[in-house]
Amino acid sequence: QVQLVESGGGLVQAGGSLRLSCAASGRTFSNYVMGWFRQAPGKEREFVAAISWSGGTTHYADSVKGRFTISRDNAKNTVYLQMNSLKPEDTAVFYCAALIGDWEKRNRPNEYRYWGQGTQVTVSS
């Protein structure tokens, strides 16, 4: 069992930045691919970014590439999402999640076993 707790969400103006954190407890954090997803009202949950077990490989949705950066600190059992140049369309609840399995499944929410409770990000225009 892995427990995930997100923090760092809030209200920011367009063009601003936020840094989300996701603290993990339970089983060995470095065993998991970690991902960030988001869900806007009335929309399906969508993939944002993922990072490999060691942190050496990352993958981003096209909509956030060049603006968001995912990182992890396995010594602190924490994964981060640095979000820059935020846009109103980034407004959503952001979730971190843990995947046991193939890196190839990194953008599929149904493949992730553990999820945090989510943190709200609101970007005003």
C-alpha positions in Angstrom: 0.0 0.0 0.0 1.2 3.5 -0.9 -0.3 6.7 0.4 0.1 9.9 -1.6 -0.6 13.4 -0.4 -0.4 16.4 -2.8 0.2 20.0 -1.8 1.1 23.3 -3.4 -2.1 24.1 -5.3 -3.7 27.5 -5.3 -4.9 30.5 -7.2 -2.4 32.2 -9.6 -2.7 34.7 -12.4 -2.0 33.7 -15.9 1.7 33.6 -16.6 2.5 32.7 -13.0 4.1 29.6 -11.5 3.2 27.0 -8.9 5.1 24.0 -7.6 3.1 20.9 -6.6 4.5 18.3 -4.3 3.4 14.8 -3.7 4.7 13.0 -0.6 4.5 9.2 -0.6 4.5 6.8 2.4 4.4 3.1 2.5 6.2 0.8 0.2 9.5 1.7 -1.5 8.9 4.8 -3.4 11.7 4.2 -6.0 9.8 1.1 -7.1 7.1 3.2 -8.8 6.8 5.2 -11.9 5.2 8.5 -10.8 2.7 10.5 -12.8 0.8 13.7 -12.6 -2.7 13.9 -14.0 -5.4 16.6 -14.0 -9.1 16.8 -14.3 -11.1 19.9 -15.2 -14.8 20.2 -14.5 -16.8 18.2 -17.0 -13.7 16.6 -18.5 -12.0 13.3 -18.2 -8.8 12.9 -16.2 -5.8 13.5 -18.5 -2.2 12.7 -18.4 0.2 15.6 -17.6 3.7 14.1 -16.9 5.5 11.0 -15.7 8.9 10.2 -14.4 10.8 6.9 -14.3 11.9 5.1 -11.2 15.3 6.8 -11.0 14.2 10.1 -12.4 16.3 9.8 -15.4 13.5 9.7 -17.9 10.5 12.0 -18.2 7.5 12.3 -20.4 5.0 15.2 -20.9 1.7 15.8 -22.5 2.1 18.1 -25.5 -0.1 20.7 -23.8 2.4 21.3 -21.0 5.7 20.5 -22.7 8.2 23.3 -22.2 6.2 24.8 -19.3 6.0 22.0 -16.7 8.8 20.0 -15.2 8.4 16.8 -13.2 11.1 15.7 -10.8 11.5 13.3 -7.9 13.6 13.0 -4.8 13.7 9.3 -3.8 15.5 10.1 -0.5 12.5 12.3 0.4 9.8 10.0 -1.1 8.5 13.0 -3.0 7.7 13.9 -6.6 7.3 17.5 -7.8 5.6 19.3 -10.6 7.0 22.7 -11.4 4.4 24.7 -13.5 5.5 27.8 -15.2 3.7 30.1 -17.7 0.4 28.9 -16.4 -2.7 29.4 -18.5 -6.4 29.6 -17.6 -6.9 26.3 -19.4 -4.5 24.7 -16.9 -7.2 25.1 -14.2 -8.0 21.7 -12.8 -7.6 19.3 -9.9 -4.1 17.8 -10.1 -3.5 14.3 -8.9 -0.3 12.4 -8.4 -0.3 8.6 -8.9 2.0 5.6 -8.6 2.4 3.0 -11.3 3.8 -0.5 -10.9 4.8 -1.8 -14.2 5.9 -0.9 -17.6 7.1 2.6 -18.5 5.1 2.2 -21.7 1.9 2.5 -19.7 2.9 5.8 -18.2 0.2 7.9 -19.8 -2.7 5.6 -19.0 -4.6 6.5 -15.8 -6.2 3.1 -15.5 -2.7 1.5 -15.1 -1.9 3.5 -12.0 -2.5 1.7 -8.8 -2.3 4.5 -6.2 -3.7 8.0 -6.2 -3.6 11.1 -4.1 -6.6 13.1 -3.1 -5.8 15.9 -5.5 -5.0 19.6 -5.2 -6.8 22.4 -6.9 -5.0 24.7 -9.3 -6.9 27.8 -10.5 -5.4 30.1 -13.1 -7.1 33.4 -13.5 -7.0 35.4 -16.7 
